[in-house]
Amino acid sequence: MRWMVAALAAGVVLAPVLAHAQSSQISCAQLPKAAEFVNTKLQPGPNTDKAKQHLEAAQHATSDAQCVAELRKVDYYAKRSMAADKRAAAKAQAAPPQAQAQTQTQPPAQGQTQAQSPIACAQLPQAADFVNTKLKPGPNTDAAKQHLAAAQNATSDQQCTAELRQVDYYAKRSLAADQHAARHVKCGDVLHPTRPGGVDYHGPPVPGCLPVRLW
C-alpha cells in the first residue's frame, strides 16, 4: 500500500514538470540569443541579476542537460523582470491619482490656459495624423475626431487651440482605455509566440504587449 501511495505522489509531482518540459522547447543552441537578450533588453533589478547568474552558469555548463536547465531559469527570471517592468510602468501611468481623477471627471474648459501643455494651432497636421492613424475606434476616439474637425474649421487661432486641447484630452483617454484593456490580454512570450507581442503574432499591436525576442 505504501509503495502505491508513493507512486501516486510521485506522479502528482512529476506531471507538471514533464508537461513544462514538453511545452518549452529550450535548447543549449539558443544560448547566444539568450545572452544578447538578457544583456541588452532587461532593465536592472533583482530578477535581471538572477537571470544573469543563471546565464553565466549555462555558459559554463559541462553538459547539455545542465545548460538547458540553467536556460530554463534564465527564461523564468527574464519573464519576471519584464513583468515587473510592466507593473512599474502601469503605476507610473496611474500617478498622481488625484490629478488623474480630476482629468477623467471632466474635460478642461475650452478657454482655460494650460502652461504645462504648450499646444499651438501649428500642430494641427501632427494632431490629425495621430488621431487618424494611432487611435483605436471607440467613444473617446470619436470625440477626439469631432474636436479635430472643429479645430480644422476654426476661424481663429484661439478657437483652433481650444479645440486642439480637447483633441489632446480625448486622445489621452482613448490611449488610457486601450492600456486598461491590454492589462487583461495575455501577451506573447517564448512559449506562446502567437499571442500579441510574440515572434509569430501577426495581428494589430496591443498596448502593453511589447515585442518579445527572448531566443
C-alpha positions as CSV (number, residue, x, y, z in Angstrom):
1,M,0.0,0.0,0.0
2,R,2.8,2.4,0.9
3,W,4.5,1.9,-2.5
4,M,1.2,2.6,-4.3
5,V,0.8,5.9,-2.3
6,A,4.4,6.8,-3.1
7,A,4.0,6.1,-6.8
8,L,0.8,8.2,-6.9
9,A,2.6,11.1,-5.1
10,A,5.5,10.9,-7.5
11,G,3.1,11.1,-10.4
12,V,1.4,14.2,-9.0
13,V,4.8,15.9,-8.5
14,L,6.3,14.9,-11.8
15,A,3.3,15.5,-14.1
16,P,3.6,19.3,-14.2
17,V,7.4,19.1,-14.5
18,L,7.1,16.8,-17.5
19,A,4.4,19.0,-19.1
20,H,6.5,22.0,-18.7
21,A,9.5,20.3,-20.3
22,Q,7.4,19.3,-23.3
23,S,5.8,22.7,-23.7
24,S,9.1,24.8,-23.5
25,Q,11.4,23.9,-26.4
26,I,14.6,25.4,-25.0
27,S,17.9,24.1,-26.2
28,C,21.5,24.9,-25.5
29,A,21.9,26.2,-29.1
30,Q,19.8,29.2,-28.0
31,L,22.5,30.4,-25.6
32,P,23.9,33.2,-27.7
33,K,20.4,34.7,-28.3
34,A,19.6,34.4,-24.6
35,A,22.8,36.2,-23.7
36,E,22.1,39.0,-26.1
37,F,18.5,39.4,-24.8
38,V,19.5,39.4,-21.1
39,N,22.4,41.8,-21.5
40,T,20.6,44.3,-23.7
41,K,16.8,44.1,-23.2
42,L,16.3,43.7,-19.5
43,Q,16.1,46.6,-17.0
44,P,18.3,46.4,-13.9
45,G,16.8,44.7,-10.9
46,P,16.9,41.6,-8.8
47,N,15.2,39.4,-11.4
48,T,17.6,40.6,-14.0
49,D,20.5,39.8,-11.7
50,K,19.2,36.3,-11.2
51,A,18.8,35.8,-15.0
52,K,22.4,36.9,-15.5
53,Q,23.6,34.5,-12.8
54,H,21.9,31.5,-14.4
55,L,23.1,32.7,-17.9
56,E,26.6,32.5,-16.6
57,A,26.0,29.1,-15.2
58,A,24.6,28.0,-18.6
59,Q,27.7,29.3,-20.3
60,H,29.9,27.3,-18.1
61,A,27.7,24.1,-18.1
62,T,29.5,20.8,-18.7
63,S,26.6,19.1,-20.3
64,D,23.6,19.9,-22.5
65,A,21.2,18.9,-19.7
66,Q,22.8,21.3,-17.3
67,C,22.9,24.1,-19.9
68,V,19.2,23.6,-20.7
69,A,18.2,23.5,-17.0
70,E,20.0,26.8,-16.5
71,L,18.5,28.4,-19.6
72,R,15.0,27.5,-18.2
73,K,15.9,29.5,-15.1
74,V,17.1,32.3,-17.3
75,D,13.8,32.3,-19.1
76,Y,11.9,32.3,-15.8
77,Y,13.7,35.3,-14.3
78,A,13.7,37.2,-17.6
79,K,9.9,36.9,-17.7
80,R,9.7,38.0,-14.1
81,S,11.9,41.0,-14.9
82,M,9.7,42.1,-17.8
83,A,6.5,41.6,-15.8
84,A,8.0,43.8,-13.0
85,D,8.8,46.5,-15.6
86,K,5.2,46.4,-16.9
87,R,3.8,46.7,-13.4
88,A,6.1,49.7,-12.7
89,A,5.1,51.3,-16.0
90,A,1.4,50.9,-15.1
91,K,1.9,52.5,-11.7
92,A,3.8,55.4,-13.3
93,Q,0.9,56.0,-15.7
94,A,-1.6,55.9,-12.9
95,A,0.2,58.5,-10.8
96,P,-0.6,61.0,-9.5
97,P,-4.1,59.6,-8.7
98,Q,-5.7,62.9,-7.7
99,A,-4.6,64.7,-10.8
100,Q,-5.7,61.7,-13.0
101,A,-9.1,61.6,-11.2
102,Q,-9.7,65.3,-11.9
103,T,-8.7,64.8,-15.5
104,Q,-11.1,61.9,-16.1
105,T,-14.1,63.5,-14.4
106,Q,-14.5,66.4,-16.8
107,P,-12.6,67.9,-19.8
108,P,-10.8,71.2,-19.4
109,A,-12.7,74.4,-20.1
110,Q,-12.2,75.5,-23.7
111,G,-10.9,78.9,-22.7
112,Q,-8.6,77.6,-20.0
113,T,-4.9,78.0,-20.5
114,Q,-2.6,75.2,-19.5
115,A,1.0,76.2,-19.1
116,Q,2.2,72.6,-18.9
117,S,0.8,71.8,-22.4
118,P,2.0,74.3,-25.0
119,I,-0.4,73.5,-27.7
120,A,-0.5,75.6,-30.8
121,C,-2.6,75.7,-34.0
122,A,0.6,74.9,-35.9
123,Q,0.4,71.4,-34.5
124,L,-2.8,70.7,-36.3
125,P,-1.3,68.4,-39.0
126,Q,0.5,66.3,-36.4
127,A,-2.7,66.0,-34.3
128,A,-4.7,64.9,-37.4
129,D,-2.1,62.3,-38.3
130,F,-2.0,60.9,-34.7
131,V,-5.8,60.8,-34.3
132,N,-6.4,59.2,-37.7
133,T,-3.7,56.6,-37.6
134,K,-2.7,55.9,-33.9
135,L,-6.0,55.7,-32.0
136,K,-8.3,52.7,-31.9
137,P,-12.0,53.0,-32.6
138,G,-14.1,54.0,-29.5
139,P,-16.1,56.8,-28.0
140,N,-13.1,58.8,-26.9
141,T,-11.5,58.5,-30.4
142,D,-14.8,59.7,-31.9
143,A,-14.8,62.7,-29.6
144,A,-11.2,63.4,-30.5
145,K,-12.1,63.4,-34.2
146,Q,-15.1,65.7,-33.6
147,H,-12.9,68.3,-31.9
148,L,-10.2,67.8,-34.6
149,A,-12.8,68.7,-37.3
150,A,-13.8,71.7,-35.2
151,A,-10.1,72.8,-35.0
152,Q,-9.6,72.4,-38.7
153,N,-12.7,74.6,-39.4
154,A,-11.8,77.2,-36.7
155,T,-11.9,80.9,-37.6
156,S,-9.3,82.0,-35.2
157,D,-6.1,80.7,-33.6
158,Q,-7.7,80.9,-30.2
159,Q,-10.6,78.7,-31.2
160,C,-8.2,76.3,-33.0
161,T,-6.0,75.9,-29.9
162,A,-9.0,75.4,-27.7
163,E,-10.3,72.6,-29.9
164,L,-6.8,71.0,-30.0
165,R,-6.8,70.9,-26.2
166,Q,-10.0,68.9,-26.4
167,V,-8.4,66.6,-29.0
168,D,-5.4,66.1,-26.7
169,Y,-7.8,65.3,-23.8
170,Y,-9.8,62.7,-25.6
171,A,-6.8,61.2,-27.3
172,K,-5.2,60.6,-23.9
173,R,-8.4,59.0,-22.6
174,S,-8.5,56.7,-25.7
175,L,-4.9,55.6,-25.1
176,A,-5.6,55.0,-21.4
177,A,-8.7,52.9,-22.2
178,D,-6.6,50.8,-24.6
179,Q,-3.9,50.3,-22.0
180,H,-6.5,49.3,-19.4
181,A,-7.9,46.7,-21.8
182,A,-4.4,45.4,-22.6
183,R,-3.9,44.5,-19.0
184,H,-6.5,41.8,-19.4
185,V,-4.8,40.4,-22.6
186,K,-2.3,37.6,-22.3
187,C,0.9,38.8,-24.1
188,G,3.2,36.6,-26.0
189,D,6.3,35.0,-24.6
190,V,8.8,32.3,-25.5
191,L,6.3,29.5,-25.0
192,H,3.3,31.4,-26.6
193,P,4.8,33.1,-29.7
194,T,1.4,33.6,-31.4
195,R,0.0,35.9,-28.7
196,P,0.2,39.7,-29.0
197,G,3.9,40.7,-28.9
198,G,5.1,37.2,-29.7
199,V,7.5,36.4,-32.5
200,D,4.7,34.7,-34.5
201,Y,2.0,37.3,-33.8
202,H,0.7,39.0,-37.0
203,G,-2.3,41.0,-35.6
204,P,-2.6,44.7,-34.7
205,P,-0.2,45.9,-32.0
206,V,-1.6,45.6,-28.5
207,P,-0.6,48.3,-26.0
208,G,1.3,46.8,-23.1
209,C,2.4,43.7,-25.1
210,L,5.8,44.7,-26.3
211,P,7.6,42.5,-28.9
212,V,9.3,39.7,-27.2
213,R,12.5,38.4,-28.7
214,L,14.0,36.2,-26.0
215,W,15.5,33.5,-28.1
